[in-house]
């Protein structure tokens, strides 16, 4: 998954729609095997108490359900890894502040919502060489969802579009164990189980107090 925030910026003459200073973000790692909802929870929800013939299919739906809930909330039920790119316009502040895509914070404010794995930059050599920063040169600002860089050398490549690269991994959020979140997952699972095609002859509509209603209070508001 890749989101490019230069789509609406120069050289087309319009300002970027991204209010933050990163240029692009890619998802580079994700758990696609560990269950969130148990098989018993899912089969009970689907009224398949004694039917084990569909266990493999239901388990696969459970994984899809977990990832859909994570995507909707921007919340890691299990850790997810990202790579973020920055242009040299990010270097105007001192110390340097690198914004991150929205990350749902841990409900315990003393615990960060992510771990910064690495930061580095392409230098101005020809051809450019990627230079990693020491872990002592930066830290994650849990209060503002950004990374503060104390010192960045002056040989950052100014020709490349986004020469600064940061990689991080989100931590699992305890909200994932909330009954309301799990109930939303079970409702979504039921929808995926009952609707196995991409089209229908009838008009469908959300039920009152459905998935989005249950999840909306926990979805971060992006200003």
Secondary structure, DSSP 8 states (H G I E B T S, - for coil): -EEETTTTSTTSSS--S--SSEEEEEEEEE--S--SS-HHHHHHHTT-TT--TTHHHHHHHHHHHHHHHHHHHT--SS-EEEEEEE-GGGGSSSSEEEE-------SSTTS-SEEEEEEEEEBSSSS--EEE--GGGEEEETTTTEEEES---TTB-SSSS--EEEEEEE---GGGGSHHHHHHHHHHHHHHHH--SS--SS-----TT-HHHHHHTTS----
